[in-house]
């Protein structure tokens, strides 16, 4: 895999982008985020071809970045400590940690997460594990409902639903 950077001028705006070349990629794709543009291409794609792709999609890229900044609330990456926030259903909610309890417990009430746990085990890694476990429990009924709804529309039968935490997807 080869990584590099580039930038292209579109009117008065400079669009910086990251290039990721890989032998696993068969066609070029542009990934637009609110503050970042990445183009994934096959190894044999030339720099001029990449610039042509970016310049051909420049107005679309700028439009997508503007949409991201206007419509998507910024989810703050949690630190899993006192005073941090945790994302839930597209919003950030404050986290309060109550120490000196014998067993852990997580609650979401009145727009706030509360985690009760032993003070000796109140590490960010443990809090993250508790939160992600709670989140998976809440996701299952939501996903089940949506899968049932769409399986009827698509006239397909679903045998099982598997929820996984994937680092790269």
DAPE-V835547 format. One record per helix or strand of 2 or more residues. SS is the DSSP state (H for helix, E for strand). FROM is the first residue (numbers start at 0). LEN is the number of residues. If there is no record, write none. Layout:
ss = [SS | SS]
from = [FROM | FROM]
len = [LEN | LEN]
This chain:
ss = [E | E | E | E | H | H | E | E | E | E | H | H]
from = [1 | 12 | 28 | 36 | 46 | 57 | 84 | 90 | 104 | 111 | 118 | 123]
len = [9 | 10 | 4 | 6 | 10 | 14 | 4 | 9 | 5 | 6 | 3 | 31]
